[in-house]
Amino acid sequence: MTHRPEAPLSRRRWLALAGATSLTACGGGGNLADEQPSAHPLGVATGGTGRVQSFLSATVTGTAPLTVGGISLDTRGAALSDGDGEPLRGNDLAPGMTARVLAGPIVATSARAYSVIVDTQIIGGASWLDSRTLLALGQRVSVPAGALRGPGAAGTPPDVQVWGQLDLSAGRIVATRLERAQPNDAPMLRGLLDNRGTDWLQVGSLLARAADASIIPAGLASGAVVRLVLGAPLPDGSWQLLQARDDALRPPDGLAVELEGRVTQFTSARRFALDGVPVDASRAQIEGLAQLQAGASAEVHGTMHDGVLVATEVAAQAPEPLEISGRLTGLDITHQRFMLKGWQVQWTANTRFNGGGSPGLRNGRKLTVRGNWRPGAAALQALQITLE
């Protein structure tokens, strides 16, 4: 049996509240359809009909029983699949993977699952930039100390499979689990579309070209969350694009919703987006109010209404600082900035130096920077610089 960590006390408290609201999320009563919903490529059904009354998008924390976002799921008869629609078995699932679940009413911390889709954020060749950062398919993957490592991921995997969360505010993926990719796994990437043409898409530094432009959905625009399946690298450094789709979360209206993710847009603590899903927290109880900001890790419970998650409970944790190691280049003493692994770094009088002060900075010197990056900022703001 897989060990299932208990949810924090506050989390268990408001998950119990979720049970009371989910029972009436679809209006209560009425005749519920007997048929199970079919799998949907985005992990959601076409509407809040039938027995489906709740939607979860969160990390798997246990497998016996399957537990997603603190909810214990009865998966007997449920459709289990990966992001390509290929069927999975229960023993294919593991803690740290990320899942989207259509389920019945949440009673206390339990529900019956009808559809479970477990998908990765990235599959492809990888190399370490530093002790906590991978570069895979041109994307930065932050690997926190708590990220789980499955088969083949103890060292530096040449080809890696990553489950985790998109942190759009910092232009990275925050890993929850790593495994060695299987030989028959096609390279795949879920990320933010930066630019597009008639027959090409760009996500971060990765450029993918389609031999048949019709495989690119016409409505895809910059800023969309996309899922790309890739073929072989092309001579010009781009990749062959085999499949592309919009992969934004769109929970159906009327469902009780539990979301884990990163704050991708932030207007105020009452109006923000979580993994691209608009959230109205104007009447919500907020735990960690001071930590709620772009890039923060958050859990939200509420009900979908007109495409907006109307929250009743929000729990937030501040975004962890980025940590980058390497050799300094482009030192500009006058403006207190330099380049490190492609990042422009800014230091101030509040930056803490270890192993010497700012006079010890020189081009070619090896150092480690911990800092925060704000959307729209020109540089990473250094909290701490350690000289080696």
Buried (B, 14 or more C-beta within 10 A) or exposed (E): EBEBEEBEEBBEEBBEBBBEBBBEBBEEEEEEEEEBBEBBBBBBBEEBBBBBBBBBBBBBBBBEBBBBBBBBBBBEEBBBBEBEEEEBEEEBBBBBBBBBBBBBBBBBBBBBBBBBBBBBBBBBBBEBBBEBBBBBBBBBBBBEEEBBBBEBBEEEBEBBBBBBBBBBBBBBBBBBBBBBBEEEEBBBBBBBBBEBEEBBBBBBEBBBBBEEEEBBEEEBEEEBBBBBBBBEEEEEEBBBBBBBBBBBBBBBBBBBBBBBBBBBBBEEBBBBBBBBBBBBBEEBBBBBEEBBBBBBBBBBBBBBEEEBBBBBBBBBEBBBBBBBBBEBEEBEEEEBBBBBBEBBBBBEEEBEBEEBEEEEBEEEBEBBBBBBBBEEEEBBBBBBBBBE
